[in-house]
Amino acid sequence: MPSSPSKAAPVTIIVDTREQEGYGFNPQLVTPVRRALPAGDYSVAGLERDVAVERKTLDDFVGTVMHARDRFYRELRRLEHYRRACVVVEADLGDVLARRYRGEAHPHAVLGSALAITVDFGIPVFFCTNRQLACRFVEGYLLRAAERRACWESRG
């Protein structure tokens, strides 16, 4: 669990300049700063080449894995070298299987793409039900990565 706000200064979270609908993080825990990231939509200041979160709405995820696969896979090839990276989808797996997205992609193809990202690139795909829960997940993920920084630095 992240430290309580009274015990630690807010962590600086980098929000990529291309991220159009940035999350509203808890200001007691996070200070967001907009700047270009080498990969992903969110990172931690000082860990921009070690930690990243790629955020997707369900429609964006489906469109990306079905129609913009080459571009997305180039991004995943960059992220697979990070200490920690993940893809966060603002929907749940039930939404995929019930085909609650635009487009004609078969749900099994969408699920197969999520599994391929996880297995082939070693980058987990987290289905986080909705935007609000995805925001909480991303905040916690990045705060935990910030806490682990000292451990990673001591290992080199």
N, C-alpha and C positions, 0 to 999 in steps of 0.2 A: 504494500500500500504506500502511496506517496506520503511524504512528511506533511504534517499539518502546516497550514499557512503561517502560523505564528513562529514556527521553528525554522523556517527556511525562506530565503528570498525567492520571489517568483523565478521560474525557469524561462529562459528566452527560447521561444519556439519560432523557427523560421517558416514562413508561409511563402511558397513560391509565387512569384509575380504573375504567373499564368493562371493561378488558382482564382477562378472567378467568383466562387461562392464560399469564401473562407469561413471556417468554423468560429463560433464565439466561445472561446475558452474561458474558464473561471479566472478572472483577473487577479485573484489572490494567489493563484498557483502559477499562472502563465503570463508572460509578457510576449505578445506576438509581434514579430518584425517581418515586414515584407521584403524579400529579396530573391533574386534568381537562385534556384537550386540546380545542381548538376543532374539530379534525377529525383522523381517523386514530387509530392505536393507539400509535404510537411517534414521538418527535421528539427534537430536540437542545435542551437548555436554551438559551434566548435565540433560538432559531429556530422556536419553536412555530407561528408563522404563515407560515413559509417552507419548512419541511421536514416531511414526514409519510410514514409507512408504515402502510398498512392491511393487517393480517394476517388471513388466512382459512384455515381448514381447507378441504379440497375440498368436504365436505358443506355447510359454511357458505357457500362461494362459490356453489355451485350453487343452494342455497336462496335466497340473496340475489338473484342475478341473475335467477332465474326467478319468485320469489314476493314478494320485498320490493324490487322494482326501483325504485319511486318513492322510498322512503326512501334506498336506496343511491345513487341518482342525485343526490339532494339533497346527500349527502356528497361525491360526485364533483364536483359543481358548486362546492363550497367548495374542494376540493383542486386543481382545475384552475387556480386563481390562485396557487398556491404556486410557489416557485422550483423545488422538487423534490418530487415525490410519486410513490408507486407503490403497487401492490397486490401483496402477496406471498401466493401460494397454496402451502400445504404439501402439494404433490403435483406430479406431472409431467404433461405433456400426454398421455402415453400412458395415464395413469389416467383422464383425461377421455374420450379416444377409446375406451377399453375399458369405459367406463361403470362405473367403480369408485366409485360414489357412490350415496347413497340418493336415491330419487325417480325419476320417470318422464321427466325432461328428456332430450331427445335430445342426444347428444354434440355434434352440429353446432350446436345452439342454444347450448350452453354455450361452445363455442369462439367462436361468433359474438358472444356477449356479451363475452368477453375481448377480442376484436378491436375491438369497438365502444368499449369503455372506452379502449383504447390509441389508436385513431384519432380518435374523436369528442371525447374529453376531453384527449387528449395525456398520459394517465397510463398508463405501461407496467404490464402485468400480468406478473409473473415467476412462473413455475412452478418451484418449488425442491425438488422430489423428496420431501422429508419435513421434519418439524419441526426436526430437528437442522441440516440444511443451510439451511433457511429462517432459523433463528436466526443462523447464521454470515453469511448474506447480509445480513440486516437490520443486524447489528452493523457489518459493513464499509461498508454504504451510509451509515449514520448517522455513522460515524467519518469517512468521506470528506467528507460534507456539513459536518461540524465543521471539517475542514481547509480547506474552501473558503470558510468564513465571511469571512475577511479579504479575500479576493478580491471577494466579493459586496459587502461593506461599502465597499470602495474605489471601486466602480462606482456606488454609491448606489442 
